[in-house]
Amino acid sequence: MKKVDLLIIVSICIMFVDCGKFEGGLYASKSDSGYVISSYLGSETNIVIPSEIDGIPVIAIGDKAFINKSIQSIEMPNSVKAIGERAFFGCSSLEEVVLSDNIEEIGDEAFLACGSLKTIKLPDKLKKIPNDMFTNCFLLESVELPAQLEEIGDFAFLTCKLLKSIVMPDSVKLIGEYVFAGCDSLTFVKMSEGLVSISDYAFNSCDSLRDLRIPASVKQLGKGIFSSSGMRVVFEGDAPEAHEDVFEGFYEDIHYVLGTNGWPECPLKWYGVYAWPEGGE
């Protein structure tokens, strides 16, 4: 059977109001593959999504299903494989989220402005963290990234001011624009050894991050990646291709591992900043 794009189901099924059903304050729309939770009309603040309705599996949380709702916790069964755009947008009281282990797709802004969320574990089957997923989650302190993650979308952790550390699996190839911008408490980042590209302003205003090692796998750097920060940056491989303003707003020297290629001979500048062999000044 041909695989169905679950996020398309999320968007389309809610148009067919005659196939829906109420279950414990949840309104579920029926598709060929199962039920999609499309809205919540109840008053309970601790929500447990059923794994099935009338013997039919619940397969997704729809676009804007819980937008701006005053819920405190949400628990999803492993039958759920997708979460739609803005599904929990603005749930400012949401403190606890237990995701399905089988989620493969999450829409943009799914948890944007969930200001009470402190920690979350993302399912291992998720390959992309979508754009703005945790933007303005001001109390978010820790995130366990998926083992198969390949891409972190634009603005994914923008202004997560209490986020302390990030450990990326080596499957991650792309860091999007402004991903960690404004993460004031970020002190440790373990980059993916398979990382290829870091996009514009990815680490802008990371005031507490003092050291960052760029893996040898990185081939492309965007604009202003380290702007408004004072971190010590060490490149572990050959000099990558970079935007002409890669060091916009960054006034520190950079370092590279001795024996790698493409770096200027000391004390010449590289894209406007001094580049030294690691251990040199």
C-alpha positions, -999 to +999 in steps of 0.1 A: +000+000+000+013+034-010+024+055+020+000+084+027+014+118+036+000+122+072+002+160+073-020+161+042-046+140+060-044+164+089-052+193+067-079+178+045-099+155+068-113+184+090-133+196+059-155+165+061-176+174+092-200+145+086-172+120+094-164+134+128-170+121+163-168+136+199-148+117+225-141+131+259-142+167+247-121+159+217-135+163+182-120+137+158-123+137+120-123+104+102-100+096+073-093+065+053-064+057+076-080+066+110-091+095+132-074+129+134-080+150+165-090+183+150-102+203+180-107+203+218-139+216+233-136+202+268-127+217+302-102+191+315-066+204+316-048+170+316-054+154+283-049+117+273-054+111+236-072+077+231-053+052+209-086+044+190-122+055+187-148+028+180-119+004+171-104+028+146-069+041+154-062+078+162-033+086+138-027+123+141-032+156+159-046+182+134-036+217+126-045+241+155-062+213+174-053+228+208-044+263+198-045+287+228-061+261+250-055+262+288-042+226+291-015+215+314-005+181+301-009+160+270-002+123+265-003+107+231-006+070+223+019+053+199-008+051+172-002+089+165+022+094+136+019+131+129+012+165+146-001+194+124+009+230+122+003+251+153-013+222+171-004+235+205+004+271+196+000+294+225-008+268+251+009+289+278+000+266+307+013+234+290+039+219+313+042+182+304+042+166+269+044+128+263+048+123+226+041+091+206+072+071+199+060+067+163+057+104+153+074+110+119+062+145+110+055+176+130+041+208+114+056+243+118+050+262+151+036+232+168+046+243+203+054+279+197+048+301+228+042+272+252+057+293+279+054+268+308+070+238+290+103+229+307+115+196+292+106+173+263+118+141+246+114+140+209+106+107+192+135+089+175+116+086+141+114+123+137+139+134+111+132+172+110+124+196+138+101+221+121+104+258+118+095+277+150+087+245+169+097+259+203+100+296+196+093+317+227+092+286+250+109+308+276+111+281+304+123+252+282+155+239+299+162+206+282+154+187+250+163+152+240+168+152+203+158+122+181+184+096+172+175+098+135+173+136+133+186+152+100+175+188+101+168+215+127+144+240+111+146+278+111+139+295+145+134+261+161+146+272+196+145+309+192+146+327+225+145+295+246+161+316+273+166+288+299+178+261+275+212+249+289+226+223+265+221+206+232+235+172+221+230+165+184+231+130+170+256+126+142+227+122+117+221+160+117+232+176+085+216+211+086+211+238+112+186+264+100+185+302+105+183+316+140+179+282+155+195+290+188+194+328+186+186+344+220+193+312+240+208+332+268+216+302+291+230+279+265+265+268+278+271+235+259+266+224+223+277+190+210+276+194+172+268+165+149+299+149+133+279+147+101+269+184+100+272+200+066+256+234+068+250+261+094+225+288+083+223+326+090+225+338+127+222+303+141+240+311+173+232+349+175+232+363+210+242+331+228+256+351+256+266+321+279+282+299+252+319+302+257+332+274+234+320+259+202+338+234+180+328+232+144+331+196+130+353+188+101+322+177+081+309+213+079+312+227+043+289+258+044+285+287+068+258+314+065+257+350+076+264+363+111+264+328+126+281+339+159+269+376+160+265+393+193+284+366+212+319+362+226+324+325+222+357+308+213+352+291+180+374+262+169+372+247+134+382+210+134+385+206+096+394+224+064+382+260+059+345+258+047+328+280+022+313+309+040+290+339+034+311+371+030+295+384+063+299+351+082+314+370+111+291+400+111+288+413+147+315+389+160+348+404+171+368+375+185+396+356+169+389+321+156+410+289+158+416+259+136+432+225+140+468+225+129+473+205+097+439+213+081+437+232+048+424+265+034+433+287+064+455+319+060+490+319+072+492+337+106+485+364+114+463+370+083+425+374+086+398+350+073+366+368+064+377+398+086+388+380+117+422+367+128+425+329+124+451+311+146+461+274+149+445+259+180+467+269+209+481+300+191+474+336+197 
